[in-house]
Structure formats: C-alpha cells, structure tokens
C-alpha cells in the first residue's frame, strides 16, 4: 500500500512558521517601564548571591600570608598566644 501527499517532510515546519499580518508593528517611543526600589534591591541581592556562589571557598592569598607568618620565629610571642586564647574562649563563651 502506498500513501501519497501526506504533507511536508518535517511535521514541525508548520508550527515554526510565524504568521505575518502584513502590518508592521509601529514602535511607540513613549513606552516605558518603572522598576520599584524593592525590585532593584532584590536584583542587587540576587547578583551578590550569585557572586558568592561562584567565589572559591579557599582564599589562597590569605593561606600564603598565614603560612609566612607562622614560619617567622618572631611572630609567635606572648601577645599572639594570648590573643588566640582569648578568641577561643570567646567562641566557647568562657
């Protein structure tokens, strides 16, 4: 059995065609939008959140700085030890 004339080879072709009414859409230069202050703040927060998500978790420059300080024998003195001890006690609420 042979069926002739079933239409175009690409059945999606009819859906991809855009219908044109023959009239060109006139651009109105007076069209405008207004964005609320809240929407602008939300957009800024979203942009910052995206930057934080893409930022690396480890700051290699700070690690190198701390390593250099710890290699210096004059860096670790009583003042540094007391400061670290105070910070640890503050974290534990002591």
C-alpha positions in Angstrom: 0.0 0.0 0.0 1.3 3.5 -0.9 0.1 6.7 0.6 0.8 9.9 -1.3 0.5 13.5 -0.3 0.9 13.3 3.5 2.3 16.8 3.7 5.8 18.2 4.3 8.6 16.0 5.4 9.1 18.0 8.6 5.7 18.0 10.5 7.1 20.6 12.9 7.6 23.1 10.0 4.0 24.3 10.2 4.5 25.2 13.9 7.7 27.0 13.3 6.3 29.4 10.7 5.2 32.8 12.1 2.1 34.4 10.7 2.5 37.9 9.5 -0.5 40.1 9.3 1.1 42.4 6.7 1.2 45.3 9.1 4.4 46.2 10.7 4.3 46.9 14.3 4.8 50.6 14.9 7.3 51.3 17.6 6.0 53.7 20.2 8.8 55.7 21.7 6.7 56.6 24.7 6.6 53.1 26.0 8.4 52.7 29.3 8.6 50.6 32.4 9.2 51.5 36.0 11.1 49.2 38.4 10.3 49.6 42.1 13.0 50.2 44.6 12.3 46.9 46.2 12.8 45.1 42.9 16.1 46.8 42.3 17.3 45.8 45.8 16.2 42.3 45.2 18.1 42.2 41.9 21.2 43.5 43.6 20.9 40.9 46.3 20.5 38.2 43.7 23.6 39.4 41.9 25.6 39.4 45.1 24.3 35.9 46.0 25.5 34.6 42.5 28.9 36.1 43.1 29.2 34.4 46.4 28.2 31.1 44.9 30.8 31.3 42.3 33.6 32.6 44.6 36.1 30.0 45.7 35.8 28.6 49.3 39.5 28.9 50.0 41.4 32.2 49.7 44.9 31.1 48.7 46.3 34.6 49.3 45.3 34.5 53.0 46.6 31.0 53.4 50.0 32.0 52.0 50.0 35.1 54.3 49.3 32.9 57.4 51.9 30.4 56.4 54.5 33.1 56.0 53.7 34.5 59.4 53.9 31.1 61.1 57.3 30.4 59.5 58.6 33.6 61.1 60.0 32.6 64.5 59.4 36.2 65.8 55.7 36.1 65.0 54.6 33.7 67.8 55.1 35.6 71.0 53.1 36.0 74.2 50.8 38.7 72.7 49.8 36.4 69.8 49.2 33.4 72.1 47.0 35.5 74.5 45.0 36.8 71.6 44.4 33.4 70.2 43.5 32.1 73.6 41.0 34.9 74.2 39.4 34.3 70.8 39.0 30.6 71.6 37.5 31.4 75.0 35.1 33.9 73.4 33.9 31.2 70.9 33.1 28.8 73.8 31.6 31.5 76.0 34.2 31.2 78.7 
